[in-house]
Amino acid sequence: SALTRAEGKIKAEDKRVRDSGKSYVTVAYLLPTAGGTEVDEEIYDQQLEGAYTAERYADNGGNVQGNAPLVQVLIAISGVDADQYPVVDADIERDVASEHVVGVAGIAISEDGTLAEVRALTKDGIPVFGSNPTSDAFDNIPGFVRMAPSNKQEIGAVLASIKPQDTRAFLIEDTNSSDIYDTSLTTAFLSQFPDRSHSIVSIESFNSDD
């Protein structure tokens, strides 16, 4: 599959780094999935292709400060919705010394499991860089940096465009409490849309976990 091809490229570059005899550091790329739908495969392949491109760029004279140490990327899979994160996090922490782990990247989704995973790793002093978890639950975690804006910021931008022309809203919400992406979106909308001139006329609920 495409995912296997991306993994193969990373493994080949990692071997080149280790065989070079030069000093190197390791970034663990954390994927909260053990498989899944075709869409999941495509999304994760794109992330690993990006990780491989960054690795090659850094290892081959890219626009980074200095030319050492080299970088290898180790792929870590923490299960569906990160349900196996305690085991994977323990492996990463154990590799800090032997594999020169300096940080963790990835964390592609906003779920209870990925939030717990980030908190556990940063608590143990391992920096974590999230590609696109947007739930507001990830706000203000010391040692964690995310690339995407939070749901609160995204909703604020959307409403800045909508509220001047629309005064009423109909909200459809997912009540699956483990999906902190959806619950965070709902909370942000409920806190930012209603005011003296704007109202929510109805709310329809469903649970994606049913």
N, C-alpha and C positions, 0 to 999 in steps of 0.2 A: 504494500500500500504506500501511499504518499508519505504517511507518517513514518513508516519503516525507512523510506529513503532519507528523510530528514535526520532520523536517528543515526543512520549509517554515515552520513556526512560528518555529524558531530563526533561520532566515535573515531572516525579516521583522523580528524584534526586533533582530537585528544591524544591519540597514539603518537602522532607526529610531535606534539608538544612534549610528551613524556620521554620520547626517544631522542629528543634534541640535546639532552644533557644540560639544558639551561634551566634556571629557576622558573617556577611557575606558581600560579595561584589557581584556585578552583571556584567557580560560581555554580551552585546547584540550581538547576532550572526545574521548578516544582510545578507539576501538572496535577490538578485535582481530578483525575479521571483514570479509570482502568479500562477504558474502552467506551463504547456508546454508539450514538447514531452517526450516520455519514456526515452530518453537519458538524458534530463534535470533532470528528477526525480531521475535517478540513480546517477548522479553527485552530486546533492544536498543531497541525502541520505548519500552518502559517506562523505560529509563534516559534516553533522550533527552527524553521527556516530563518526567521529573524535573529534568533539566538546564534545560529551558525554563522550568519553573515557578520554579526557583531564580533564573534570570536575570531573569525578569519581576518577581519579588519584590524582588530587589536594586535593580532599575532604577526601581521605582515606589513608593519610600518604605517598603519593608519594614523589619522590625525589625533593621536593621543599623546599624553606627556611621557616621553621616553620610550624605550623599546624593550624594557624588562620590568617586571617579570612577564612571561608568556601567560596566556589564559587558557584553561580547559573548562569545558562545560559538562557537568554530570547531570543526567536526566533523572529526576526523582518523581515517582508517581504515587500519589497519596490516596488513591482509591476514588470511587464515585462520591462526589460531593465531599471529598477529603475525609471520608470516614475511617481511613487507616492512617491518619496523620500522626498519632503518637509513635507508631512504629517507624515511619519514615523520618520524622523529626529526630528520633533517637539515633538513626543511622547517620543523618547529617551532622549531628553534634559529635558523634564518635569519629567522623572523618575530618573534623576541623584541624586537628594536628597532622594526621597522616597524609591527607590530601590537600592541605593548605587552603581549606575553605574560608573564604573571606566574605561571602554573602550569598543570599538566596534571591532568585528572581522568579518571575512567573506569577503565580496566584491569580489565575485568570477570571475567577468568578466570585460573587458575593454570596457566601453561604455560612451557616453557623460553623461548619467544619473548617473553612478557610480562615475565618476570623480567629477561631481558637488556635489554628496552626500558626498564624502570624504572631499572636500574643505569646505563644510558647517559645517560638524561635527568638523573638526580640528580647524576651525575658532572660534568655540565656546568652544575650550579648551578640547574637548573629543578626546583622543588618538584613532587611528584607525590602525588595523593590517589587511592587505590584504592577503588573501590566495594565489591568483595567478593572479592578474591583472598585465599584463606585458607591457602595452603600455607605451611608453616613456613620455606620458603626465602626468603620475603619479610621475615623477622624482621630487625630491626636494620640496615636500610638507611638511612643518613643522608639526610634530605630526603624520605623517603617515609612517608606516613601512610595507614593503611587503616582502613576503617570497621567491618569484620567481625572477629570473634575468629579467632585462628589455629586450624589443625587440631588442634594439641596442646591448646589450651584447650577446643575443642569435644569432643574425645575424653575429656578429663579430666572434663568435665561429664556426658557420657553414662555413663562408667564409675562415677562417683560414685553413679549411680542403679542400675546393673546389678550391680555387683560384690557388694553385700550379699546378693543373692539367687541369682546364677548364678556357679558356680565353674569352668565349662568353656566353651570357645568353639571354634567352627569358623570359620576365616577364609577368605574368598574374596578374592584380591588380583589387581589389574591390574598386570602387569609392564611396561607401556608406560612406559619411563623418561622420555619427553618430557612425560608428563602428571604434573607435579609435584604436582597436587592429590591424585591417587590414591596416588602413592608416599609423600607426606607423611602421609596418613591411615594407611596401612599401618605406617609407621615409628612413628607415635604410638601406635597400638594395640599393636604388638609390644613397645614399651618400657613401656607403662603397665598392660597387663592381667596378664601372667604374674607371679606371686609365689609364696610358699610355699603359698597356699591356692587359687590360680587357675592354670589351665593351658590352652593351646591344643592341642586334641586332633588337629587336622588342618588343613592349609593347601592350598587348591586355587587354582591359578594360571591366568590367561588373559592374553592380550595384545590389548587393544582396537585396536592398530595393525595386526594381522594381517588 
